[in-house]
Amino acid sequence: MKLCLITNKYNIFLRLYLKYLKSISKKDLIIAIEKSNYSARDKKLELSRLTNKFKEQLNSKKLPNLEEYNHIKFKSINSDEFIEFVKSQKISFILNCSIGEIVKKKYLFNKIINVHPGYLPKYRGCSCPEWTLYFGDIPAVTAHLINKRIDLGPIIRRKFIRFKFKSYKYFRSKLYLESIIHGCKVLIKIYMNQGIDKKKLIYQKKNDGNYHKPMPTKIFKSLKL
């Protein structure tokens, strides 16, 4: 079974993904790097949320090197070039690693796995980790298939993130790490089982949950993180 990771040129987490995907044969895993609208500014924002300890972990020389894997560069996930690449390589599933672009091509629906930083279907949309804290719920990550509606694809697996809160940076670092591990475990299981058991998927309905907008600065400050 051929698998793919889609990422962007500014991804600071890619080598950590590769660390947790070591059990997948390198010949069966291709890295696709998109020239997306994810910018250096977005990278700076991500870095500002991380603890120094986690930054050191991301820069460890012990992490796998991208050059050890087959990788390609492409303009957009919705381009004909990318679709032809997926078809020609006979790629079964794709793990989204920091691609913010909305998937519009029907061929890719239920083929791309996304790890959402919230418990679906309750927390859809933006700032879900922060809204989770605001409403006093336990933070969670959800691996789901992408379809034509944002955060509404079939759920593969959800996981609550239980930890002792130390700081906002610690919270965000923990969430990033758990999201990466969760997505990698899901992809490895699919690889080992040669597919997804559709009977175990949780199919969402539009009215099952709510979409959240980016958290306003005033509310974020009220959390005293």
C-alpha positions in Angstrom: 0.0 0.0 0.0 1.3 3.4 -1.0 0.9 6.3 1.4 1.7 10.0 1.2 2.3 12.9 3.6 1.3 16.4 2.3 3.1 19.2 3.9 4.4 22.8 3.2 7.9 24.2 2.8 7.7 25.9 6.2 6.6 22.8 8.2 8.6 22.7 11.4 7.1 19.3 12.4 7.9 17.2 9.4 10.9 15.3 10.7 8.9 14.5 13.9 6.2 12.9 11.7 8.9 10.8 10.0 10.2 9.7 13.4 6.8 8.3 14.4 6.2 6.7 11.0 9.4 4.6 11.0 7.4 1.4 11.0 6.1 2.2 7.5 8.6 1.2 4.7 10.3 4.1 3.0 9.4 2.7 -0.4 5.7 3.0 0.5 5.8 6.5 1.9 6.1 9.6 -0.3 6.4 13.2 0.9 4.6 15.8 -1.1 5.6 19.5 -0.4 3.1 22.1 -1.4 3.8 25.7 -2.3 0.8 26.7 -0.3 -0.5 29.9 1.2 1.0 28.8 4.5 3.6 31.5 5.1 6.7 32.4 7.0 4.4 34.4 9.2 2.4 31.3 10.1 5.6 29.5 10.9 6.6 32.3 13.3 3.2 32.1 15.0 3.6 28.3 15.5 7.0 28.8 16.9 5.8 31.4 19.3 3.4 28.9 20.9 6.1 26.3 21.6 8.2 25.7 24.7 12.0 25.9 24.2 12.2 22.2 25.2 9.9 21.2 22.3 11.8 23.4 19.9 15.0 21.6 20.8 13.2 18.3 20.2 12.2 19.5 16.7 15.8 20.4 15.9 17.3 17.1 17.2 19.9 15.6 14.9 18.5 12.2 15.8 15.3 12.8 13.8 15.0 11.3 10.3 16.2 13.3 7.3 13.8 14.2 4.5 16.4 13.2 1.9 16.0 9.6 3.1 12.5 9.6 1.6 11.0 10.0 -1.9 9.6 13.5 -2.1 8.1 15.8 -4.7 7.1 19.5 -4.8 3.8 20.7 -6.3 1.8 24.0 -6.6 -1.5 23.0 -5.0 -3.3 20.1 -3.6 -6.2 20.9 -6.0 -4.0 21.0 -9.1 -4.3 18.5 -11.9 -0.6 17.9 -11.3 -1.2 16.6 -7.8 -4.2 14.5 -8.8 -2.2 12.8 -11.6 0.6 12.2 -9.1 -1.8 10.4 -6.6 -3.3 8.4 -9.5 0.0 7.4 -11.1 1.6 6.4 -7.8 -1.5 4.5 -6.7 -1.6 6.3 -3.4 -4.3 4.9 -1.1 -4.3 7.4 1.8 -2.7 10.8 2.5 -2.0 12.3 5.9 -2.3 16.0 6.1 0.7 17.7 7.8 -0.1 21.4 8.0 -1.8 22.1 4.7 -4.4 24.8 5.3 -5.8 24.8 1.7 -9.4 23.6 1.4 -9.7 20.4 -0.6 -12.0 20.9 -3.6 -11.2 17.9 -5.8 -13.8 15.2 -5.3 -11.2 12.5 -6.1 -9.4 13.3 -2.9 -12.5 13.1 -0.6 -12.2 10.3 2.0 -8.6 9.8 0.9 -7.0 12.5 3.0 -6.7 12.1 6.8 -6.7 15.2 8.9 -6.0 15.5 12.6 -8.2 18.2 14.0 -7.3 19.8 17.4 -10.7 19.4 18.9 -13.3 16.8 19.8 -15.5 16.4 16.7 -18.3 17.0 16.2 -18.6 19.3 19.2 -15.7 21.5 18.3 -15.4 22.4 14.6 -13.8 25.4 13.0 -11.1 27.7 14.5 -9.4 28.1 17.9 -10.8 24.8 19.0 -8.1 24.2 21.7 -8.8 27.6 23.2 -12.6 27.3 23.0 -12.3 23.9 24.7 -10.5 25.5 27.6 -13.0 28.4 27.7 -15.9 25.9 28.1 -14.1 23.8 30.6 -13.9 20.6 28.5 -11.0 18.2 28.2 -8.8 19.0 25.1 -8.9 16.3 22.4 -7.7 15.5 18.9 -9.7 13.8 16.2 -8.5 12.0 13.1 -11.0 12.2 10.4 -11.3 11.8 6.6 -11.7 15.0 4.6 -14.8 15.5 2.5 -16.5 18.5 0.9 -17.5 20.0 4.3 -14.9 21.4 6.7 -14.4 19.2 9.8 -17.5 17.1 8.8 -15.8 14.0 7.3 -16.1 10.5 8.8 -14.3 10.2 12.2 -11.6 7.5 12.4 -10.5 7.9 16.0 -10.7 10.5 18.8 -8.4 10.9 21.8 -8.6 13.1 24.9 -5.4 14.8 26.0 -5.1 14.7 29.7 -2.2 16.6 31.3 -1.4 19.0 34.1 -1.7 22.5 32.8 1.6 24.5 33.3 1.4 27.3 30.7 -0.2 28.1 27.4 3.1 27.2 25.5 3.2 23.9 27.3 -0.5 23.2 26.5 0.1 24.0 22.8 3.3 22.0 22.6 1.6 19.0 24.1 -1.3 19.4 21.7 1.0 19.6 18.6 2.9 16.5 19.8 -0.2 14.5 20.6 -1.8 15.5 17.2 1.3 14.2 15.4 1.5 11.0 17.3 -2.3 10.4 16.9 -2.2 10.9 13.1 0.9 8.7 12.7 -0.7 5.9 14.7 -3.8 6.1 12.6 -1.8 6.0 9.4 0.3 3.0 10.6 -2.8 1.1 11.5 -4.2 1.7 8.1 -0.9 0.5 6.6 -0.8 -2.6 8.7 -4.5 -3.5 8.0 -4.2 -2.5 4.3 -7.1 -0.1 4.6 -9.8 1.4 6.8 -12.7 -0.6 8.4 -15.6 1.5 7.2 -17.9 -0.1 9.7 -15.9 1.5 12.5 -16.1 5.0 11.1 -18.3 7.6 12.9 -20.3 9.5 10.3 -21.1 13.0 11.3 -24.3 15.0 10.6 -24.2 18.8 10.0 -26.3 19.5 13.1 -24.3 17.3 15.4 -22.0 20.1 16.5 -21.1 23.7 16.2 -18.5 25.7 14.2 -16.4 28.1 16.1 -14.9 31.3 14.9 -11.3 32.5 15.7 -11.3 33.4 19.4 -11.5 37.2 20.0 -8.5 38.7 21.8 -10.6 39.9 24.7 -11.9 36.4 25.4 -8.5 34.9 25.0 -7.0 37.3 27.5 -9.9 36.4 29.9 -8.6 32.8 30.0 -5.4 34.2 31.7 -3.2 31.7 29.9 
